[in-house]
Amino acid sequence: MKTATGSLDEVDRGLVHALRIDGRAPFLLIGEVLGVSESTVARRYRRLRSAGTLRVAGTLNGARLGHHAWTIRLRCTPDAAGPLATALAARTDTSYVYLLSGGTEISCTAQTPTADESEALLLHKLPRTARVTSVSAHLLLGHYALPHTWAGPACLTPEQTALLNPPGPLTDGTGEAPGEAGVAVGPDDRPLFDVLARDGRAGHPELAAATGWSKSTVRRRVAALRRAGVLTFLVDVPPAALGFRAEARLWISVRPSRLAEVGSAMAEHPEVSLVALTTGPTNLLAAVNCRDSVDLARYLTERIAALDAIRSIETAPVIRTVKRAGALLPRPAR
């Protein structure tokens, strides 16, 4: 039975929430938490994944390795937006690629390991054609809220979530994982991350075949990367499936002395899945998910309007999501 607010029923939503807590949690454990059988959980997962509604993606947490994160905006002619967004989404260093504002703007995030690679991406690798009318890139300096902490999919009780806590990352209070501070990612790890990006629940035999390692080596490597916080598992689910059919990106200018106050306040808003401090003419980037356009208007005129340190807001509705955390998404059928 489907819920009134989205295309997922109670068990589906519980599965989504469970996988957000631990993307590789065994189906048997999830079933015990949800009060259903392991086979029911496995069947629901396969159905949702086949439909493109649910995907678990293993991703490299570049922040743990000192990588640079950027938010990029490209404005272009309407005929160029789709192909350019698809090309950007196909890159391994991009995520969250959106078509915005009537299909003439693209927004995406990217991470680069070094300053030299940032320069190469921004100056040489981004599209440069007559159909691209402007490009701007802004360094992400910090976050107040991230997509994997968004409360939208949450439905389990504290007691249920406690049973699903994943094995990492662990910290010693300094931001380093005890015993894992020296974990580094090298070329040998590339096949591992490639497979997990496509399917974060890929089994150890598949990962062993891709890397040429033994299953026990794969198991230890995945565990070490998770404990270090270098490997994270994100649930890729369209907000519309949860009943949130109006998405938008907000570029916000806030009085500098009150940036932390506004960022922290917005992070508490249930509509908000991202709040990031950025460089550029605006200093906060936010992603919001609302039930519909009326709900979005209410959010902008009531909840945001109450934060008087905000000087200006530019709102761009999401027309199509080309890529979220995981692989390139299929283009919806017309």
Phi and psi restraints in degrees (value plus and minus 20) as a CYANA .aco file:
   2 LYS   PHI    -108.0   -68.0
   2 LYS   PSI     131.4   171.4
   3 THR   PHI     -98.1   -58.1
   3 THR   PSI     145.1   185.1
   4 ALA   PHI     -95.6   -55.6
   4 ALA   PSI     -41.0    -1.0
   5 THR   PHI    -120.0   -80.0
   5 THR   PSI     -29.3    10.7
   6 GLY   PHI    -184.8  -144.8
   6 GLY   PSI    -189.3  -149.3
   7 SER   PHI    -117.4   -77.4
   7 SER   PSI     -13.7    26.3
   8 LEU   PHI    -131.7   -91.7
   8 LEU   PSI     117.2   157.2
   9 ASP   PHI    -107.8   -67.8
   9 ASP   PSI    -193.3  -153.3
  10 GLU   PHI     -81.9   -41.9
  10 GLU   PSI     -62.2   -22.2
  11 VAL   PHI     -87.3   -47.3
  11 VAL   PSI     -62.8   -22.8
  12 ASP   PHI     -78.5   -38.5
  12 ASP   PSI     -65.7   -25.7
  13 ARG   PHI     -86.6   -46.6
  13 ARG   PSI     -57.0   -17.0
  14 GLY   PHI     -83.6   -43.6
  14 GLY   PSI     -58.8   -18.8
  15 LEU   PHI     -83.3   -43.3
  15 LEU   PSI     -64.6   -24.6
  16 VAL   PHI     -79.9   -39.9
  16 VAL   PSI     -66.9   -26.9
  17 HIS   PHI     -83.5   -43.5
  17 HIS   PSI     -62.4   -22.4
  18 ALA   PHI     -81.2   -41.2
  18 ALA   PSI     -62.2   -22.2
  19 LEU   PHI     -91.6   -51.6
  19 LEU   PSI     -46.5    -6.5
  20 ARG   PHI     -88.0   -48.0
  20 ARG   PSI     -51.7   -11.7
  21 ILE   PHI     -94.1   -54.1
  21 ILE   PSI     -64.1   -24.1
  22 ASP   PHI    -168.9  -128.9
  22 ASP   PSI      84.0   124.0
  23 GLY   PHI     -83.2   -43.2
  23 GLY   PSI     -38.2     1.8
  24 ARG   PHI    -133.9   -93.9
  24 ARG   PSI       0.2    40.2
  25 ALA   PHI     -80.9   -40.9
  25 ALA   PSI     116.7   156.7
  26 PRO   PHI     -81.0   -41.0
  26 PRO   PSI     122.6   162.6
  27 PHE   PHI     -79.9   -39.9
  27 PHE   PSI     -51.5   -11.5
  28 LEU   PHI     -81.9   -41.9
  28 LEU   PSI     -65.0   -25.0
  29 LEU   PHI     -85.6   -45.6
  29 LEU   PSI     -63.4   -23.4
  30 ILE   PHI     -81.3   -41.3
  30 ILE   PSI     -61.1   -21.1
  31 GLY   PHI     -81.3   -41.3
  31 GLY   PSI     -61.6   -21.6
  32 GLU   PHI     -82.8   -42.8
  32 GLU   PSI     -60.6   -20.6
  33 VAL   PHI     -86.7   -46.7
  33 VAL   PSI     -59.4   -19.4
  34 LEU   PHI    -106.4   -66.4
  34 LEU   PSI     -31.2     8.8
  35 GLY   PHI      57.5    97.5
  35 GLY   PSI       9.3    49.3
  36 VAL   PHI    -150.2  -110.2
  36 VAL   PSI     154.5   194.5
  37 SER   PHI     -99.2   -59.2
  37 SER   PSI     139.0   179.0
  38 GLU   PHI     -78.7   -38.7
  38 GLU   PSI     -60.4   -20.4
  39 SER   PHI     -85.4   -45.4
  39 SER   PSI     -54.9   -14.9
  40 THR   PHI     -84.2   -44.2
  40 THR   PSI     -64.5   -24.5
  41 VAL   PHI     -82.5   -42.5
  41 VAL   PSI     -66.3   -26.3
  42 ALA   PHI     -81.8   -41.8
  42 ALA   PSI     -62.2   -22.2
  43 ARG   PHI     -85.1   -45.1
  43 ARG   PSI     -64.2   -24.2
  44 ARG   PHI     -81.8   -41.8
  44 ARG   PSI     -63.9   -23.9
  45 TYR   PHI     -81.6   -41.6
  45 TYR   PSI     -66.5   -26.5
  46 ARG   PHI     -82.2   -42.2
  46 ARG   PSI     -59.8   -19.8
  47 ARG   PHI     -84.8   -44.8
  47 ARG   PSI     -67.5   -27.5
  48 LEU   PHI     -86.1   -46.1
  48 LEU   PSI     -57.6   -17.6
  49 ARG   PHI     -89.4   -49.4
  49 ARG   PSI     -60.9   -20.9
  50 SER   PHI     -84.1   -44.1
  50 SER   PSI     -52.7   -12.7
  51 ALA   PHI    -100.0   -60.0
  51 ALA   PSI     -26.4    13.6
  52 GLY   PHI      58.6    98.6
  52 GLY   PSI      -6.9    33.1
  53 THR   PHI    -105.4   -65.4
  53 THR   PSI     -49.5    -9.5
  54 LEU   PHI    -156.7  -116.7
  54 LEU   PSI     111.3   151.3
  55 ARG   PHI    -163.8  -123.8
  55 ARG   PSI     116.4   156.4
  56 VAL   PHI    -122.6   -82.6
  56 VAL   PSI     104.8   144.8
  57 ALA   PHI    -138.1   -98.1
  57 ALA   PSI     107.5   147.5
  58 GLY   PHI    -105.2   -65.2
  58 GLY   PSI     102.2   142.2
  59 THR   PHI    -146.4  -106.4
  59 THR   PSI     132.4   172.4
  60 LEU   PHI    -101.5   -61.5
  60 LEU   PSI     101.9   141.9
  61 ASN   PHI    -105.9   -65.9
  61 ASN   PSI      68.2   108.2
  62 GLY   PHI     -81.2   -41.2
  62 GLY   PSI     -46.7    -6.7
  63 ALA   PHI     -80.1   -40.1
  63 ALA   PSI     -53.0   -13.0
  64 ARG   PHI     -90.5   -50.5
  64 ARG   PSI     -38.4     1.6
  65 LEU   PHI    -128.4   -88.4
  65 LEU   PSI     -12.6    27.4
  66 GLY   PHI      59.3    99.3
  66 GLY   PSI       0.5    40.5
  67 HIS   PHI     -92.6   -52.6
  67 HIS   PSI     141.3   181.3
  68 HIS   PHI    -117.4   -77.4
  68 HIS   PSI     111.9   151.9
  69 ALA   PHI    -130.1   -90.1
  69 ALA   PSI     117.6   157.6
  70 TRP   PHI    -150.1  -110.1
  70 TRP   PSI     128.2   168.2
  71 THR   PHI    -130.7   -90.7
  71 THR   PSI     112.2   152.2
  72 ILE   PHI    -142.4  -102.4
  72 ILE   PSI     116.3   156.3
  73 ARG   PHI    -142.2  -102.2
  73 ARG   PSI     109.6   149.6
  74 LEU   PHI    -143.7  -103.7
  74 LEU   PSI     109.0   149.0
  75 ARG   PHI    -126.1   -86.1
  75 ARG   PSI     116.7   156.7
  76 CYS   PHI    -172.0  -132.0
  76 CYS   PSI     155.5   195.5
  77 THR   PHI     -92.5   -52.5
  77 THR   PSI     131.6   171.6
  78 PRO   PHI     -76.1   -36.1
  78 PRO   PSI     -54.0   -14.0
  79 ASP   PHI     -92.6   -52.6
  79 ASP   PSI     -38.6     1.4
  80 ALA   PHI    -115.0   -75.0
  80 ALA   PSI     -39.9     0.1
  81 ALA   PHI     -80.7   -40.7
  81 ALA   PSI     -68.1   -28.1
  82 GLY   PHI     -79.7   -39.7
  82 GLY   PSI     -75.5   -35.5
  83 PRO   PHI     -79.8   -39.8
  83 PRO   PSI     -58.1   -18.1
  84 LEU   PHI     -88.3   -48.3
  84 LEU   PSI     -60.6   -20.6
  85 ALA   PHI     -83.7   -43.7
  85 ALA   PSI     -60.4   -20.4
  86 THR   PHI     -84.0   -44.0
  86 THR   PSI     -60.9   -20.9
  87 ALA   PHI     -85.3   -45.3
  87 ALA   PSI     -61.2   -21.2
  88 LEU   PHI     -85.3   -45.3
  88 LEU   PSI     -60.7   -20.7
  89 ALA   PHI     -86.2   -46.2
  89 ALA   PSI     -47.1    -7.1
  90 ALA   PHI     -93.1   -53.1
  90 ALA   PSI     -34.1     5.9
  91 ARG   PHI     -94.7   -54.7
  91 ARG   PSI     124.0   164.0
  92 THR   PHI     -95.2   -55.2
  92 THR   PSI     -35.8     4.2
  93 ASP   PHI    -117.2   -77.2
  93 ASP   PSI     -10.7    29.3
  94 THR   PHI    -134.3   -94.3
  94 THR   PSI     137.7   177.7
  95 SER   PHI    -174.3  -134.3
  95 SER   PSI     144.6   184.6
  96 TYR   PHI      29.7    69.7
  96 TYR   PSI      46.2    86.2
  97 VAL   PHI    -118.2   -78.2
  97 VAL   PSI     103.0   143.0
  98 TYR   PHI    -147.3  -107.3
  98 TYR   PSI     127.9   167.9
  99 LEU   PHI    -115.6   -75.6
  99 LEU   PSI     109.9   149.9
 100 LEU   PHI    -145.4  -105.4
 100 LEU   PSI     148.8   188.8
 101 SER   PHI      30.3    70.3
 101 SER   PSI      37.8    77.8
 102 GLY   PHI      53.2    93.2
 102 GLY   PSI      -5.5    34.5
 103 GLY   PHI      65.2   105.2
 103 GLY   PSI      -2.7    37.3
 104 THR   PHI    -132.5   -92.5
 104 THR   PSI     -15.0    25.0
 105 GLU   PHI    -157.8  -117.8
 105 GLU   PSI     124.1   164.1
 106 ILE   PHI    -140.6  -100.6
 106 ILE   PSI     116.6   156.6
 107 SER   PHI    -144.6  -104.6
 107 SER   PSI     116.5   156.5
 108 CYS   PHI    -173.5  -133.5
 108 CYS   PSI     145.4   185.4
 109 THR   PHI    -135.6   -95.6
 109 THR   PSI     133.0   173.0
 110 ALA   PHI    -166.0  -126.0
 110 ALA   PSI     132.0   172.0
 111 GLN   PHI    -150.8  -110.8
 111 GLN   PSI     120.9   160.9
 112 THR   PHI    -149.7  -109.7
 112 THR   PSI     122.8   162.8
 113 PRO   PHI     -90.6   -50.6
 113 PRO   PSI     -52.5   -12.5
 114 THR   PHI    -155.4  -115.4
 114 THR   PSI     146.0   186.0
 115 ALA   PHI     -83.2   -43.2
 115 ALA   PSI     -57.3   -17.3
 116 ASP   PHI     -82.7   -42.7
 116 ASP   PSI     -60.9   -20.9
 117 GLU   PHI     -91.7   -51.7
 117 GLU   PSI     -50.9   -10.9
 118 SER   PHI     -82.0   -42.0
 118 SER   PSI     -64.3   -24.3
 119 GLU   PHI     -83.0   -43.0
 119 GLU   PSI     -62.5   -22.5
 120 ALA   PHI     -82.6   -42.6
 120 ALA   PSI     -62.4   -22.4
 121 LEU   PHI     -84.7   -44.7
 121 LEU   PSI     -69.1   -29.1
 122 LEU   PHI     -95.5   -55.5
 122 LEU   PSI     -52.0   -12.0
 123 LEU   PHI    -118.7   -78.7
 123 LEU   PSI     -44.1    -4.1
 124 HIS   PHI    -145.3  -105.3
 124 HIS   PSI     -50.7   -10.7
 125 LYS   PHI    -116.9   -76.9
 125 LYS   PSI     -41.6    -1.6
 126 LEU   PHI     -90.6   -50.6
 126 LEU   PSI     129.4   169.4
 127 PRO   PHI     -77.3   -37.3
 127 PRO   PSI     116.0   156.0
 128 ARG   PHI    -151.7  -111.7
 128 ARG   PSI      69.5   109.5
 129 THR   PHI    -155.0  -115.0
 129 THR   PSI     148.6   188.6
 130 ALA   PHI     -84.8   -44.8
 130 ALA   PSI     -40.3    -0.3
 131 ARG   PHI    -103.5   -63.5
 131 ARG   PSI     -29.6    10.4
 132 VAL   PHI    -115.1   -75.1
 132 VAL   PSI      94.8   134.8
 133 THR   PHI    -109.6   -69.6
 133 THR   PSI     -43.5    -3.5
 134 SER   PHI    -182.9  -142.9
 134 SER   PSI     131.0   171.0
 135 VAL   PHI    -155.8  -115.8
 135 VAL   PSI     112.2   152.2
 136 SER   PHI    -157.2  -117.2
 136 SER   PSI     123.4   163.4
 137 ALA   PHI    -151.5  -111.5
 137 ALA   PSI     115.7   155.7
 138 HIS   PHI    -149.9  -109.9
 138 HIS   PSI     108.4   148.4
 139 LEU   PHI     -91.1   -51.1
 139 LEU   PSI     114.0   154.0
 140 LEU   PHI    -106.2   -66.2
 140 LEU   PSI      98.2   138.2
 141 LEU   PHI    -115.6   -75.6
 141 LEU   PSI     -36.1     3.9
 142 GLY   PHI     153.9   193.9
 142 GLY   PSI     148.2   188.2
 143 HIS   PHI    -149.9  -109.9
 143 HIS   PSI     123.1   163.1
 144 TYR   PHI    -124.6   -84.6
 144 TYR   PSI     -44.8    -4.8
 145 ALA   PHI    -171.4  -131.4
 145 ALA   PSI     125.0   165.0
 146 LEU   PHI    -147.7  -107.7
 146 LEU   PSI     135.8   175.8
 147 PRO   PHI     -74.0   -34.0
 147 PRO   PSI     -56.4   -16.4
 148 HIS   PHI     -94.7   -54.7
 148 HIS   PSI     -27.1    12.9
 149 THR   PHI    -124.1   -84.1
 149 THR   PSI     -18.7    21.3
 150 TRP   PHI     -80.2   -40.2
 150 TRP   PSI     115.6   155.6
 151 ALA   PHI     -99.8   -59.8
 151 ALA   PSI     -27.3    12.7
 152 GLY   PHI     -72.2   -32.2
 152 GLY   PSI     -66.6   -26.6
 153 PRO   PHI    -102.5   -62.5
 153 PRO   PSI     -23.9    16.1
 154 ALA   PHI     -88.9   -48.9
 154 ALA   PSI     111.4   151.4
 155 CYS   PHI    -171.1  -131.1
 155 CYS   PSI     -30.9     9.1
 156 LEU   PHI    -103.2   -63.2
 156 LEU   PSI     135.0   175.0
 157 THR   PHI     -97.5   -57.5
 157 THR   PSI     141.7   181.7
 158 PRO   PHI     -76.1   -36.1
 158 PRO   PSI     -55.8   -15.8
 159 GLU   PHI     -86.4   -46.4
 159 GLU   PSI     -58.5   -18.5
 160 GLN   PHI     -89.2   -49.2
 160 GLN   PSI     -63.4   -23.4
 161 THR   PHI     -84.5   -44.5
 161 THR   PSI     -53.4   -13.4
 162 ALA   PHI     -81.8   -41.8
 162 ALA   PSI     -49.4    -9.4
 163 LEU   PHI     -96.3   -56.3
 163 LEU   PSI     -32.8     7.2
 164 LEU   PHI    -130.3   -90.3
 164 LEU   PSI     -15.3    24.7
 165 ASN   PHI     -74.4   -34.4
 165 ASN   PSI     106.6   146.6
 166 PRO   PHI     -92.8   -52.8
 166 PRO   PSI     152.2   192.2
 167 PRO   PHI     -97.1   -57.1
 167 PRO   PSI     -27.4    12.6
 168 GLY   PHI    -187.2  -147.2
 168 GLY   PSI     157.7   197.7
 169 PRO   PHI     -96.8   -56.8
 169 PRO   PSI     132.4   172.4
 170 LEU   PHI    -126.2   -86.2
 170 LEU   PSI     123.0   163.0
 171 THR   PHI    -151.1  -111.1
 171 THR   PSI     140.1   180.1
 172 ASP   PHI    -126.5   -86.5
 172 ASP   PSI      -5.0    35.0
 173 GLY   PHI      76.8   116.8
 173 GLY   PSI     -31.4     8.6
 174 THR   PHI    -125.1   -85.1
 174 THR   PSI     -21.7    18.3
 175 GLY   PHI      74.4   114.4
 175 GLY   PSI     -27.9    12.1
 176 GLU   PHI    -117.8   -77.8
 176 GLU   PSI     126.9   166.9
 177 ALA   PHI    -105.2   -65.2
 177 ALA   PSI     106.3   146.3
 178 PRO   PHI     -76.8   -36.8
 178 PRO   PSI     106.5   146.5
 179 GLY   PHI      57.8    97.8
 179 GLY   PSI     -23.1    16.9
 180 GLU   PHI    -142.7  -102.7
 180 GLU   PSI     -10.9    29.1
 181 ALA   PHI     -81.3   -41.3
 181 ALA   PSI     -46.2    -6.2
 182 GLY   PHI    -109.5   -69.5
 182 GLY   PSI     -15.5    24.5
 183 VAL   PHI     -84.5   -44.5
 183 VAL   PSI     106.7   146.7
 184 ALA   PHI    -147.2  -107.2
 184 ALA   PSI     136.4   176.4
 185 VAL   PHI    -128.8   -88.8
 185 VAL   PSI     106.6   146.6
 186 GLY   PHI    -143.3  -103.3
 186 GLY   PSI    -197.9  -157.9
 187 PRO   PHI     -77.1   -37.1
 187 PRO   PSI     -51.1   -11.1
 188 ASP   PHI     -85.6   -45.6
 188 ASP   PSI     -41.5    -1.5
 189 ASP   PHI    -104.3   -64.3
 189 ASP   PSI     -31.5     8.5
 190 ARG   PHI     -76.9   -36.9
 190 ARG   PSI     -67.7   -27.7
 191 PRO   PHI     -80.7   -40.7
 191 PRO   PSI     -54.5   -14.5
 192 LEU   PHI     -83.0   -43.0
 192 LEU   PSI     -68.6   -28.6
 193 PHE   PHI     -88.2   -48.2
 193 PHE   PSI     -53.1   -13.1
 194 ASP   PHI     -82.1   -42.1
 194 ASP   PSI     -65.3   -25.3
 195 VAL   PHI     -87.2   -47.2
 195 VAL   PSI     -65.2   -25.2
 196 LEU   PHI     -87.8   -47.8
 196 LEU   PSI     -47.4    -7.4
 197 ALA   PHI     -85.4   -45.4
 197 ALA   PSI     -56.4   -16.4
 198 ARG   PHI     -97.6   -57.6
 198 ARG   PSI     -58.1   -18.1
 199 ASP   PHI    -169.6  -129.6
 199 ASP   PSI      80.2   120.2
 200 GLY   PHI     -86.6   -46.6
 200 GLY   PSI     -32.3     7.7
 201 ARG   PHI    -124.5   -84.5
 201 ARG   PSI      -4.2    35.8
 202 ALA   PHI     -75.4   -35.4
 202 ALA   PSI     117.6   157.6
 203 GLY   PHI     -95.6   -55.6
 203 GLY   PSI     144.8   184.8
 204 HIS   PHI     -81.2   -41.2
 204 HIS   PSI     -55.1   -15.1
 205 PRO   PHI     -81.6   -41.6
 205 PRO   PSI     -61.6   -21.6
 206 GLU   PHI     -86.0   -46.0
 206 GLU   PSI     -61.8   -21.8
 207 LEU   PHI     -86.5   -46.5
 207 LEU   PSI     -56.7   -16.7
 208 ALA   PHI     -85.3   -45.3
 208 ALA   PSI     -60.7   -20.7
 209 ALA   PHI     -84.8   -44.8
 209 ALA   PSI     -57.0   -17.0
 210 ALA   PHI     -93.0   -53.0
 210 ALA   PSI     -54.8   -14.8
 211 THR   PHI    -114.9   -74.9
 211 THR   PSI     -41.0    -1.0
 212 GLY   PHI      61.0   101.0
 212 GLY   PSI     -11.6    28.4
 213 TRP   PHI    -112.5   -72.5
 213 TRP   PSI     147.3   187.3
 214 SER   PHI     -96.8   -56.8
 214 SER   PSI     141.9   181.9
 215 LYS   PHI     -82.0   -42.0
 215 LYS   PSI     -56.6   -16.6
 216 SER   PHI     -88.3   -48.3
 216 SER   PSI     -56.1   -16.1
 217 THR   PHI     -86.2   -46.2
 217 THR   PSI     -63.0   -23.0
 218 VAL   PHI     -80.2   -40.2
 218 VAL   PSI     -64.6   -24.6
 219 ARG   PHI     -80.4   -40.4
 219 ARG   PSI     -64.9   -24.9
 220 ARG   PHI     -87.5   -47.5
 220 ARG   PSI     -58.9   -18.9
 221 ARG   PHI     -87.7   -47.7
 221 ARG   PSI     -64.2   -24.2
 222 VAL   PHI     -81.0   -41.0
 222 VAL   PSI     -63.7   -23.7
 223 ALA   PHI     -83.0   -43.0
 223 ALA   PSI     -62.8   -22.8
 224 ALA   PHI     -85.6   -45.6
 224 ALA   PSI     -61.9   -21.9
 225 LEU   PHI     -86.1   -46.1
 225 LEU   PSI     -55.9   -15.9
 226 ARG   PHI     -89.1   -49.1
 226 ARG   PSI     -64.3   -24.3
 227 ARG   PHI     -81.5   -41.5
 227 ARG   PSI     -54.1   -14.1
 228 ALA   PHI     -98.9   -58.9
 228 ALA   PSI     -28.4    11.6
 229 GLY   PHI      56.5    96.5
 229 GLY   PSI      -9.8    30.2
 230 VAL   PHI    -101.5   -61.5
 230 VAL   PSI     -53.4   -13.4
 231 LEU   PHI    -128.7   -88.7
 231 LEU   PSI     100.9   140.9
 232 THR   PHI    -144.3  -104.3
 232 THR   PSI     133.1   173.1
 233 PHE   PHI    -135.8   -95.8
 233 PHE   PSI      99.0   139.0
 234 LEU   PHI    -131.1   -91.1
 234 LEU   PSI     123.3   163.3
 235 VAL   PHI    -113.0   -73.0
 235 VAL   PSI     104.4   144.4
 236 ASP   PHI    -123.5   -83.5
 236 ASP   PSI      83.5   123.5
 237 VAL   PHI    -157.6  -117.6
 237 VAL   PSI     113.2   153.2
 238 PRO   PHI     -87.2   -47.2
 238 PRO   PSI     112.1   152.1
 239 PRO   PHI     -74.5   -34.5
 239 PRO   PSI     -50.7   -10.7
 240 ALA   PHI     -80.6   -40.6
 240 ALA   PSI     -51.6   -11.6
 241 ALA   PHI     -87.4   -47.4
 241 ALA   PSI     -40.0     0.0
 242 LEU   PHI    -118.8   -78.8
 242 LEU   PSI     -15.2    24.8
 243 GLY   PHI      76.7   116.7
 243 GLY   PSI     -13.2    26.8
 244 PHE   PHI    -126.4   -86.4
 244 PHE   PSI      79.5   119.5
 245 ARG   PHI    -124.5   -84.5
 245 ARG   PSI     -17.2    22.8
 246 ALA   PHI    -145.2  -105.2
 246 ALA   PSI      83.3   123.3
 247 GLU   PHI    -126.6   -86.6
 247 GLU   PSI     129.5   169.5
 248 ALA   PHI    -173.1  -133.1
 248 ALA   PSI     133.1   173.1
 249 ARG   PHI    -125.8   -85.8
 249 ARG   PSI     116.7   156.7
 250 LEU   PHI    -138.7   -98.7
 250 LEU   PSI     109.8   149.8
 251 TRP   PHI    -128.8   -88.8
 251 TRP   PSI      98.2   138.2
 252 ILE   PHI    -141.7  -101.7
 252 ILE   PSI     116.8   156.8
 253 SER   PHI    -125.1   -85.1
 253 SER   PSI     102.3   142.3
 254 VAL   PHI    -143.6  -103.6
 254 VAL   PSI     124.4   164.4
 255 ARG   PHI     -75.1   -35.1
 255 ARG   PSI     102.9   142.9
 256 PRO   PHI     -72.1   -32.1
 256 PRO   PSI     -57.9   -17.9
 257 SER   PHI     -87.7   -47.7
 257 SER   PSI     -33.0     7.0
 258 ARG   PHI    -143.0  -103.0
 258 ARG   PSI      -1.5    38.5
 259 LEU   PHI     -79.1   -39.1
 259 LEU   PSI     -70.2   -30.2
 260 ALA   PHI     -81.6   -41.6
 260 ALA   PSI     -58.7   -18.7
 261 GLU   PHI     -83.0   -43.0
 261 GLU   PSI     -66.8   -26.8
 262 VAL   PHI     -89.5   -49.5
 262 VAL   PSI     -63.6   -23.6
 263 GLY   PHI     -80.1   -40.1
 263 GLY   PSI     -63.5   -23.5
 264 SER   PHI     -86.9   -46.9
 264 SER   PSI     -58.4   -18.4
 265 ALA   PHI     -85.6   -45.6
 265 ALA   PSI     -63.3   -23.3
 266 MET   PHI     -86.0   -46.0
 266 MET   PSI     -53.6   -13.6
 267 ALA   PHI     -81.9   -41.9
 267 ALA   PSI     -43.1    -3.1
 268 GLU   PHI    -104.9   -64.9
 268 GLU   PSI     -31.3     8.7
 269 HIS   PHI     -91.6   -51.6
 269 HIS   PSI     109.0   149.0
 270 PRO   PHI     -85.1   -45.1
 270 PRO   PSI     -39.0     1.0
 271 GLU   PHI     -97.7   -57.7
 271 GLU   PSI     -38.2     1.8
 272 VAL   PHI    -114.3   -74.3
 272 VAL   PSI     107.2   147.2
 273 SER   PHI    -130.6   -90.6
 273 SER   PSI     -28.0    12.0
 274 LEU   PHI    -172.7  -132.7
 274 LEU   PSI     112.5   152.5
 275 VAL   PHI    -157.9  -117.9
 275 VAL   PSI     100.3   140.3
 276 ALA   PHI    -153.9  -113.9
 276 ALA   PSI     122.2   162.2
 277 LEU   PHI    -103.6   -63.6
 277 LEU   PSI     108.7   148.7
 278 THR   PHI    -151.1  -111.1
 278 THR   PSI     143.4   183.4
 279 THR   PHI    -102.8   -62.8
 279 THR   PSI     150.3   190.3
 280 GLY   PHI      91.3   131.3
 280 GLY   PSI    -195.4  -155.4
 281 PRO   PHI     -86.1   -46.1
 281 PRO   PSI     -44.1    -4.1
 282 THR   PHI    -131.4   -91.4
 282 THR   PSI     140.1   180.1
 283 ASN   PHI    -141.6  -101.6
 283 ASN   PSI     -20.3    19.7
 284 LEU   PHI    -152.1  -112.1
 284 LEU   PSI     117.8   157.8
 285 LEU   PHI    -135.5   -95.5
 285 LEU   PSI     114.2   154.2
 286 ALA   PHI    -155.6  -115.6
 286 ALA   PSI     129.3   169.3
 287 ALA   PHI    -138.3   -98.3
 287 ALA   PSI     109.4   149.4
 288 VAL   PHI    -143.3  -103.3
 288 VAL   PSI     128.5   168.5
 289 ASN   PHI    -148.9  -108.9
 289 ASN   PSI      95.3   135.3
 290 CYS   PHI    -140.8  -100.8
 290 CYS   PSI     142.3   182.3
 291 ARG   PHI     -84.1   -44.1
 291 ARG   PSI     -60.7   -20.7
 292 ASP   PHI    -181.1  -141.1
 292 ASP   PSI    -197.2  -157.2
 293 SER   PHI     -85.8   -45.8
 293 SER   PSI     -51.2   -11.2
 294 VAL   PHI     -85.7   -45.7
 294 VAL   PSI     -61.7   -21.7
 295 ASP   PHI     -85.1   -45.1
 295 ASP   PSI     -58.6   -18.6
 296 LEU   PHI     -83.8   -43.8
 296 LEU   PSI     -63.9   -23.9
 297 ALA   PHI     -81.8   -41.8
 297 ALA   PSI     -59.5   -19.5
 298 ARG   PHI     -85.1   -45.1
 298 ARG   PSI     -59.7   -19.7
 299 TYR   PHI     -82.1   -42.1
 299 TYR   PSI     -64.0   -24.0
 300 LEU   PHI     -90.5   -50.5
 300 LEU   PSI     -57.0   -17.0
 301 THR   PHI    -111.1   -71.1
 301 THR   PSI     -36.9     3.1
 302 GLU   PHI    -135.3   -95.3
 302 GLU   PSI     -81.8   -41.8
 303 ARG   PHI     -89.8   -49.8
 303 ARG   PSI     -69.9   -29.9
 304 ILE   PHI     -88.3   -48.3
 304 ILE   PSI     -59.3   -19.3
 305 ALA   PHI     -81.6   -41.6
 305 ALA   PSI     -42.5    -2.5
 306 ALA   PHI     -94.2   -54.2
 306 ALA   PSI     -32.9     7.1
 307 LEU   PHI    -111.6   -71.6
 307 LEU   PSI      74.5   114.5
 308 ASP   PHI     -95.7   -55.7
 308 ASP   PSI     -25.3    14.7
 309 ALA   PHI    -100.6   -60.6
 309 ALA   PSI     -28.5    11.5
 310 ILE   PHI     -97.7   -57.7
 310 ILE   PSI     106.1   146.1
 311 ARG   PHI    -109.7   -69.7
 311 ARG   PSI     -58.6   -18.6
 312 SER   PHI    -178.1  -138.1
 312 SER   PSI     136.0   176.0
 313 ILE   PHI    -156.6  -116.6
 313 ILE   PSI     113.6   153.6
 314 GLU   PHI    -130.6   -90.6
 314 GLU   PSI     102.2   142.2
 315 THR   PHI    -130.0   -90.0
 315 THR   PSI     109.0   149.0
 316 ALA   PHI    -147.6  -107.6
 316 ALA   PSI      88.7   128.7
 317 PRO   PHI     -83.7   -43.7
 317 PRO   PSI     124.3   164.3
 318 VAL   PHI    -101.1   -61.1
 318 VAL   PSI      99.9   139.9
 319 ILE   PHI    -106.5   -66.5
 319 ILE   PSI     -62.8   -22.8
 320 ARG   PHI    -173.0  -133.0
 320 ARG   PSI     119.5   159.5
 321 THR   PHI    -114.8   -74.8
 321 THR   PSI     100.5   140.5
 322 VAL   PHI    -114.3   -74.3
 322 VAL   PSI     -52.2   -12.2
 323 LYS   PHI    -173.9  -133.9
 323 LYS   PSI     116.1   156.1
 324 ARG   PHI    -127.8   -87.8
 324 ARG   PSI    -149.1  -109.1
 325 ALA   PHI     -94.3   -54.3
 325 ALA   PSI     -49.6    -9.6
 326 GLY   PHI    -117.6   -77.6
 326 GLY   PSI    -157.3  -117.3
 327 ALA   PHI     -96.9   -56.9
 327 ALA   PSI     150.4   190.4
 328 LEU   PHI     -76.1   -36.1
 328 LEU   PSI     111.6   151.6
 329 LEU   PHI    -106.4   -66.4
 329 LEU   PSI     126.5   166.5
 330 PRO   PHI     -86.9   -46.9
 330 PRO   PSI     126.4   166.4
 331 ARG   PHI     -90.5   -50.5
 331 ARG   PSI     111.7   151.7
 332 PRO   PHI     -82.6   -42.6
 332 PRO   PSI     124.6   164.6
 333 ALA   PHI     -87.9   -47.9
 333 ALA   PSI     124.3   164.3
